[in-house]
Structures are given as structure tokens and as C-alpha cells.
């Protein structure tokens, strides 16, 4: 900026620089979903170990400025925590159901309620039976998604449908953005003759995370020898 003769007094203002550093660190924490930080108490103690950018920027400020700024940041973090609590209130209410989703063997057998399931009594019986299914317990170590893929819907229809409904709550907007981006590429003015069926199949292939076992598919086919 100095080389271009442009004056930005904010760049020499310790308070502004600390605000910028605080924003950088907070966005990093939010990016990692580090909600266990308990930032309010850390700031009140004047400890900035979890905010390296702010710690570096605060070295340029006086003791009084640093104390005033950290108290302000403590209030901001507290407000942020309250906003998170309000925003995710529904998830706190659904904690028993989410526990069932990630650890069905230790969840309460009566945690599945309407409208998540149509018949609560039948769902409770399925939960009891599932909790004793030793064949499925090792599968849970492979992850939540892999586990619920393995659970047979014929044996646990109510429980599995409930799990699928809960899993659909956590869909990422990235998937939606990816679909629209792919659609723009697939159905262009140069490919206007594509039918809806073609577009649907192309989008499904382009956005799925499933990887076909090409080697297994090839080995399962018989070679047609020419005569």
C-alpha cells in the first residue's frame, strides 16, 4: 500500500489488527467445528493459546488495550455460543434419536417416537432385537453409514427407515451445488437432445460416491469367442 501511495490507517491500528486476527482464528475454529473450545472462559483468563493469530497481533497492543479487547472478544464468543444453542436447539431435543443413530446398541429402546416411526411399539421391539444382534455389532466399528447400509430392512424395517430419515438431516449443501454445476455442464446447448432419463442417469453417476467394482464386473462376464 505504501508503494502505491495508498493510506489505510486501519493497518497500523492495533485494535483493528486484533479484530482481524480474532476473526481469522474464530473462522478457523468454526471451520473445524471446534465447539468444545469454551472460549468465554479462556478469554476471561487472558489466555490466547487457541488463538495464535490474535496472540501474535496482541503483542503490538498495550496491556490496557489487550485487556479491553479480550473482554470484548469474550462477549462475542459467548454470544456466538448462545446463537449456536438457539440454532441447533432441535438437535438437542433429538439427542436420544441421534444417540440411536450413532450407537444403536446403547440407545434407549423407546427413543423412536412418531412421526419418526409409524408404530412405536413395533419399533421398540425391533430396537430390543437389534441390541442383541451380535452379527451387526462388529460392523459399527466401520462407521455409521456402513453400519446402516448393512442393517437388513426386511428384519428391522421401522428401525432402518428411522435411521435413514435421521441421516437425511445432515445432507450438505455441497451436494446440491455439485448437482447444479454438473447439470449445467451435462445439459448444454450442444447436448440438447438428451432426455430426462439420460440427464438423471448422468447426474447420478457424476455425483455418487460409490465406486463400481470394475474388476469384479468383468470377471463375472463370459467372453464371447468369435467363430
N, C-alpha and C positions, 0 to 999 in steps of 0.2 A: 504493500500500500504506500509506503514511503517513497519507493522508487517511482510510483505513478502519481505522486503528489496528491494522494487522496487521504483525507483526515477522518479517521474513525476513532473518536475518543474512547469508545467502549473497550477497545483492545488494550488500553492502558489503565482501565478501571478495575481494581481488584475485585470489587463486588460483582461486576458483570462477568468477569472471567470465572469467578467461583460459581456463579449461577450456571454458566455454560458447562463447567466441569461437573457440577451436580447433575445436570440434565444428561450428560454423556454417561455417567455412572449409573443413573437410575434406569436409563433405557437399556443398558447392558444387563442389568438385573432383571428387568421385565422381559427382555428377550430370552433369558434363561428360565423365566418363570420362577425366580428365586423368591418365593413368598414367605420363606421362613427367616427372612433377614432380621425382623424385629428392629427395623431401622430407627423407630422412635426412641427406643432406649439407648441405642448406640450413639445417636446424635446428642442425647441429653448428657451422656458421659463425655462428650467431646472426642469420641473415638471414630476415626475415619478410615480404619483399616480396610473396610469393604468398599470404600470409595476412593480408589487410587488417584483418579484424575482430580477430584476435589482436594485430596490431601496435598497433591503437588501444587495446585493453584492457591491453596490457602496459605502456603509459605510466604506469599507476597503480601499478605494482609497483616494488619496489626492484630494484637491479641483481642482488643475490644471488638474490632470488625469481625474477626473469626468467631467469637463467642455469639455475637448478634446473628450472624449468618447461619451458624449451625442450629441455633434455636429456631430460626425461620424454616430451615430445611426439616427439622424435626416435626414441625407443624404440618408441612407439606406431605411428609411421609405418612403421618397419622391420618390426614385427610384422604390420602390415596388408599390406605388400608380400609378406611370406612367405606370408600367408594367400591372397593373390591367386595367387601362384605355385602353391600347392597346389590351389586351387580350379580353376584353368584349366590344370592340367597336361596334360589330354587335348588341349587346343588347341595346346599347344607340340609335342606328339607329332605332331599332324596339320598342322603348319606347311606341309609340302610340298603337302598337298592343298588347304589354304586359299590358298596362293600360286597354285595352279592355278585356283582358283575366281575370284580377283580379277584374275589376269593369266595366262591360259592360254597366251599366245604366248611367254612367257619361263619357263614352268614346266618342270620335268624331265619328259621324255616317259614315264618309267617310274614316276611318282609315284602312279598309281592302282593300289591293291592291293585284294585281296579282304579283307573282303566288300563293299567299296565298288563293285567291279565283279566280274562273274562270270568273265570271260575277260581276264586281264591282258595277254596278248599282243595280242589284238584291240584292246583299249583303247589300248595303246601305239601301234599303227598309226594309230588314229584321232587320237591326240594329234599325231603327226607330220604328218598331213594337215591337221589344224586349224591348226597353227602356220604353215602355208604358204598358208592361205586369206586372200588379200588382200581379198576382199569383206567379210569379217567384222571385220577389224582396225579400220576406222573406227567400227564400231558400239560397240566397247568404250568409246569416249570418252563415250557416252551413259549409262554406268553399268553395274554388274554385272548387275542384274536385267534391264535392257533387252537386254543382250548375250545372256544365256542364253535369253531369250524368242525371240530371232532365230535362234539356232543350230538348224538343221533336225535333228530327231530321226531322220529317215529316213537321213541321211548320217552322223550321229555319235550313234548310239543309246546306246552304252556311256558315252561322254563326257558326254552331256547328262543321262542318268539319274544319273550320279555327281554332277554339279553340283547337280541338284535335291535329292539326298539331303543334300549339304553345306549347301545353303541352308535346308533344313528344320531344321537345328540351331539356327538363330538366331531362331526364332519367339518373339515377345514374349507374355508373359502378358497383356498388354493386350488382345490379340485374344480370348483365352479369356474374360476378364472382360466384354468387349464383347458376346460371343455370349450369355453367360448373362443379361446385363442386357437385351439385345434380346429374348431368348426369354421373359423374364418379362413384358415389355410386349406381345409379339405373342400369346402363348398365355395369355390371361387368362380369368377366369370368364365374361366377356362374349363370348368368341370360342371357345367350347368345341367347336364343330363343325368346326374346322379339321382337315384330315387331315395325316398326317405329310409328305406331299408338299408341301402348302401351306406348312407350317412350315419345311421345308427350303429351299424357294424364297425365302420371306420373309427367312430368316436370311442366305441367300446374298446377296440384294440389299442388306440392311441393313449387312453387314459388309465387302462388297467395296470395293476402292479403284478399281476400273475404272469409268470414266465412259463411258456409251454416246454414240456419235456420233448424236444425235437428228436433226440436220440431214441427215446422210448417209442415215439410215434413211428419213426422209420423202421425200427426193429419189429414192430408189430405188423408191418405190412409184408405181403408176399411179393416178391419180384415177378413181373410178367416177362417171361423169356420169349424172345421172338422165335418164330418157327422158320 
